[in-house]
């Protein structure tokens, strides 16, 4: 009967095991970096653009709300926009509910 014995343990000198922990930490940092640049940063950019768009709202702009209403702004007060959605039909919506400006009024 032939038996084979294999040496168990680590190869290399003692004290070289720290490289594995550093490599794992480096991999986690790379994953977080990719996550930040692919998800977090673009979302922050969109939020800034949306806030800028909300600040530029004015009477006469045709807008679309997050709920899908299409209307024309007939008044703005504080954080509320008054939309005319049909003849003699006006609704008040939060300015944050305005998703996009469909058409600018006059001078732009």
C-alpha positions in Angstrom: 0.0 0.0 0.0 1.3 3.4 -1.0 0.5 6.5 1.0 1.1 10.1 0.1 1.4 12.8 2.6 0.8 16.4 1.8 2.2 19.3 3.8 -0.5 21.5 5.2 -0.1 25.1 6.1 0.9 28.3 4.3 3.6 28.6 1.8 6.1 31.4 2.4 7.6 32.9 5.4 5.6 33.8 8.5 4.3 37.4 8.5 3.4 37.4 4.8 -0.3 36.7 5.5 -1.2 40.5 5.8 -1.2 40.8 2.0 -4.5 38.9 1.8 -6.2 41.3 4.2 -4.9 44.3 2.3 -6.0 42.8 -1.0 -9.5 42.3 0.4 -9.7 45.8 1.7 -8.5 47.2 -1.6 -11.2 45.2 -3.5 -13.9 46.5 -1.2 -12.7 50.1 -1.7 -12.7 49.6 -5.5 -16.3 48.3 -5.4 -17.4 51.3 -3.3 -15.6 53.6 -5.8 -17.4 52.0 -8.7 -20.7 52.1 -6.8 -20.2 55.8 -6.1 -19.3 56.8 -9.7 -22.1 54.7 -11.3 -25.0 55.3 -8.9 -24.5 58.0 -6.2 -22.8 60.7 -8.2 -25.3 60.7 -11.2 -28.2 60.7 -8.8 -26.8 63.8 -7.0 -26.3 65.5 -10.3 -30.0 64.8 -11.3 -31.2 66.2 -8.0 -29.2 69.4 -8.5 -30.6 69.7 -12.1 -34.2 69.1 -10.8 -33.8 71.7 -8.0 -32.4 74.2 -10.6 -35.4 73.5 -12.9 -37.8 74.1 -10.0 -36.2 77.4 -9.2 -36.6 78.5 -12.8 -40.4 77.8 -13.0 -42.5 80.8 -14.0 -46.0 81.7 -15.2 -46.9 80.4 -18.6 -44.6 77.4 -18.6 -46.2 74.1 -19.8 -45.2 71.4 -17.4 -45.7 67.7 -16.6 -46.1 66.5 -13.1 -44.8 63.3 -11.6 -48.5 62.1 -11.6 -48.7 62.7 -15.3 -50.8 65.9 -15.3 -50.0 68.3 -18.2 -50.8 71.9 -17.5 -49.7 75.5 -17.7 -48.5 77.4 -14.6 -50.8 80.3 -13.8 -49.4 81.1 -10.4 -46.5 80.2 -8.1 -46.5 80.8 -4.3 -43.8 79.5 -2.0 -43.6 75.7 -2.6 -46.9 75.5 -4.5 -47.6 75.9 -8.3 -51.1 76.5 -9.6 -51.7 74.6 -12.9 -54.4 75.2 -15.4 -55.1 71.7 -16.7 -58.3 72.5 -18.6 -60.6 75.5 -19.3 -61.7 76.8 -15.9 -59.9 74.0 -14.1 -57.0 74.9 -11.8 -55.1 72.7 -9.4 -52.5 73.3 -6.8 -49.5 71.0 -6.8 -46.3 71.0 -4.9 -43.4 72.4 -6.9 -41.5 69.2 -6.2 -44.2 67.3 -8.1 -43.2 69.1 -11.3 -41.2 66.5 -13.2 -40.3 68.5 -16.4 -40.9 71.6 -18.3 -42.6 70.7 -21.6 -42.5 74.2 -23.1 -41.1 77.5 -21.9 -43.3 80.6 -21.9 -42.3 83.4 -24.4 -38.9 85.0 -23.9 -36.4 82.0 -23.9 
